[in-house]
């Protein structure tokens, strides 16, 4: 449950529209180098420029305006508040936005997005004064609207999905080495993977093919470069309802 004051639960910019209204929040993940050079999973935060929670860090979010579809609103917020182009976007969950007395004010539809490591330029956008990346295990102590709850849920979904869907490719450039692919899995899952077993598993799945090129330079045998057998966005599919729910019987 989410509430709407700084010392209690809440999520993203509530809408005051009829019927409770809708808001959208997006958890944006990328693999970025830590201070010691290791890759780590990071999430993008923006600093709010206005009340409520002025000056606090939060996920990019905002109210749903007019007749915009939810996915359309999520893409728009990415552009307006971060200037980022995500390689993958998926609807995550719908949270309730409640007042301290438990009355539901609106619903917040949360998304998570993946950004490749070669597309990480960010800029503060509308209604934000700053934008920055934070390691998923070192978020700011206090987040506006308790957005840490969304980050936790999104991280759980990402770690679960990387095991059976090929979301790892969304973090990589078009050509990559086997070690780079394995590193993505290791960072997301937080575990070390045996290189030989990992290579066998990936080969059995048939999702990558050799490009015929190798990494240039280096003193040792240059590693081979691979690419996705299909376009990366075709490897991850999100099931959606076949039709909208009816307000009244047909």
N, C-alpha and C positions, 0 to 999 in steps of 0.2 A: 504494500500500500504506500502511496506517495502523498505527502502533504505539502502545503504551499508557504511555509515560513522558513527563514534561514536556519532555525534550530530544529527543524523537523523535515521529514521526507517530502520530496517534490521532484518533478521532472520538467525540463525544458520550457519554454515560454507558453503558459496556458492561453488558450483562446477563449474569448468571452462570447462566442457565437451561440446561436440558439441550439438547443439540444445538447448542451454541454461543450460542444466544440471539440476540435482535434488539434494536436500539436505533433511535430515530427522531431526526433533526435537521431543523430547519426554517430556511431562509434567508428572512427576511421583508423585502421591498423596499417602499419608498414614495418618492414624489417630495416633497421638502421644501425650503424655502428655505435657501440658504447664508447666510453672514454678510453678503454683499453683496447679498442679495435674490434672486439667481438661483436657479432651481430646480435641484436636483441629485438624483441617485439615491442613496438611502441604504439601509443595511441595519441591522436591529435586532440588538443584542448584549445579552446578560445577563451579569452578573458572578456567578460561581459562589460559593456560600456554604460549600461543603464540599469535602473532598478526594474524588477526585483533582483537581488543578488548582484548589484553593481560592483565591479571589481573582482568578482569571484571567477574562478576557472570553471568551465562547463564543456559539455559536448556541443558541437554545432547543432543548433536546433531553432525551431520557430513554429509559429502557428500556421495552420492550413488555411490558405486564402481562397476565396471564391470557389470555383469549380475545379481546381487543380486536383488531379489524381494523386494518390499517396506517393507512388514511385516518382512521379514528376516533381513533387514538392521536395523529396529527398535529394534528387539530383540538383534542383535549383539551390537548395541550401548549401550543398557542397561547393558550388561555384561562387555563391554570394559571400559566404563566410570564410572560405579557405582558399579559393582559386584553384582547387585541386580537381584533377580528372581521375576518378577511381577506375580501376580495371574490373571491379566486381562490386555489386551492391545487392543486398538481400534483406528482405523484411525479417525482423527478428522476433518481436513480441509487442503486445499492446499492454501498457501499464496504466493503472488508474491514477489520476491526479486528484488528490483529496485535500480538503481543508483540515485544520487541526481537530474540528469536531466530527470528522469522518464523512462529511458530505462530499460526494464526487463532483469536482468542477469540470473536468474534461478527461479525455483519454490521450495518452502519448504513445504514438506508434514509433517504436525504435527500429532502426536499421543498423547493419554493420557493413562497412565498405573496406575494400582492400586496395592498397596503392602500391605499385611497383617501386622498387628501390631507385629506379632511374627517373622517377617522376615525383620528386619530393619538395619542390619549391612551394612555399606557402606565404600567404599574406593575410593580415587581418582584414576582415570584410565588414559588411554592414552590421551595425550595432555591436561591434567588437573592437577592443583596443589593442589586442595582441593575439597571436596564435603561436603555439609551441608544441613540440613532441615530448611525451613523457613515457618512460618505461612502464609497462603494465603493472609491474610490482613496485613502482615508486611514484604513485599518483600524488598530486597535491593533497595535503591533509584534509582539507574541506573542499568539496565540490558543490557548485550550485545545484539545486534540485536533486541532491543525492544521486548524481549521475554515476557514481561508482557502482551503484546497483546495476545499471545498464551495462557498464564495462564488464563487470563480473559475468553477467549472463552472456554477453557477446563473446567473451573469451572462452567460456565453456562450450558454446556452440561451435566456435572456430576449431577448437581442439578436438571436438568430437567429429566434425565434418572432414577434417584433413585426413582421417583414417580411412574414409571410404569414398570421398569425392575429391577431385583433384584441384582443390583450392590452392595448393602450394604453387601451381604454375602462375597464379595471378600476381605473385610477388616477384617473378623473375623476368629478365629481359627476353627477347625472342630466342636468343641462343645462350646456352648455359652448359656448365659442366655437371657431371654426376655428383661431384662434391658439393657444388652450389645447391643442387636440388636437395641433397641429403641434409644440408645445413638448414634449409628452410623447415623441413620436417622436425629437425632436432630443436630449433628455436621455438617453434609453435608448441610442440609437445613437451618441451622441457626435459628431454631424455637424450642419451647418447644411443645411436643406432649403429649396429655392426655394418661396416661398409659392404662386405661381401653379400650378406643376406639382403641388404637394401637393394643392391644392384640386381640381384636375382628377382626380387619382388617386382621392381619396376620393369624389368625386361619381360616378365611373365604377363604384366598388365597390357603391354603393347601401346602405352600412351606416349612414348617418346621415340624418336628416330634420330640417327646420326645425321649431321649436316654435311659431313665430308670434310669439315675443317677442324683445326686444332687451335688451342691457345698458343699464340706466338710468344717467343722469348722463354726465359727460364733455363736452368742448368740441367734439369731432368727431362725425361720423356714428356712431351707436352700432352696434356689431357685432351680427349676428344670433346667436341662441342655437340650438343643435342638441341633438338627443338621439339615442340609438341607435335604429335601425329595429326592432331586437329587444331583448329583455332582454340586457344585456351578458354574463351568464353563459352564454347560448346561443350566443354568437359564438365561444367558445373551447371546443373539445371535445378531450378527451384519449382517445386510443385505448386500450382496455383488452382483455385477453384475453377470449375468449368463455366460457371455462370455466377452472377451476383445473386445475393439472397433476395427473396421477394418481400416487399413490405405488406402485401395483401395476397390472398389466394388468387390463382389465375381465374 
